[in-house]
């Protein structure tokens, strides 16, 4: 995963409301915008805005059924993201240790 994609995912998860929305979707797939609005105590418009950002970061995917949009997490993105962060931290660690001396 390139650094631009890592940054986009990190930015998407930085907002606390968005992180809580992602967490709710991860806990129970197929939540609708209305479900999330009730669960998080925000308007459906706010949920839609946050879902768009999560979709653009490829953290969730949404499918429309009638008038409802159902969301689910994309596990592969999270796995790749965490692996990339682990690799990144390994490449940074020696430089940090050298600075401490």
DANOR-V20138 format. One record per backbone hydrogen bond with DSSP energy under -1.0 kcal/mol. NH is the residue of the N-H (numbers start at 1). CO is the residue of the C=O. E is the energy in kcal/mol with one decimal. If there is no record, write none. Layout:
nh: [NH;NH]
co: [CO;CO]
e: [E;E]
This chain:
nh: [6;7;8;9;10;11;12;13;19;20;21;22;23;24;25;26;27;28;30;36;37;38;39;40;41;42;47;48;49;50;51;52;53;54;55;56;57;58;59;61;63;65;68;70;71;72;74;78;79;80;81;82;83;84;85;86;87;88;89;90;91;92;93;96;97;98;99;100]
co: [2;3;4;5;6;7;8;9;15;16;17;18;19;20;21;22;23;24;71;32;33;34;35;36;37;37;43;44;45;46;47;48;49;50;51;52;53;55;54;72;70;68;65;63;31;61;59;74;75;76;77;78;79;80;81;82;83;84;85;86;87;88;89;92;93;94;95;96]
e: [-2.1;-2.5;-2.2;-2.4;-2.6;-2.7;-2.1;-1.8;-2.6;-2.4;-2.2;-2.7;-2.6;-2.3;-2.4;-2.6;-1.9;-1.7;-1.9;-2.4;-2.4;-2.4;-2.6;-2.9;-1.5;-1.3;-2.1;-2.8;-2.1;-2.2;-3.0;-2.1;-1.5;-2.3;-2.7;-2.6;-1.6;-1.9;-2.7;-2.7;-2.5;-3.4;-2.1;-3.1;-1.9;-2.1;-2.4;-1.4;-2.5;-2.5;-2.6;-2.8;-2.2;-2.4;-2.4;-2.3;-2.4;-2.6;-2.6;-1.7;-1.8;-1.4;-2.1;-1.8;-2.3;-1.9;-1.5;-1.4]
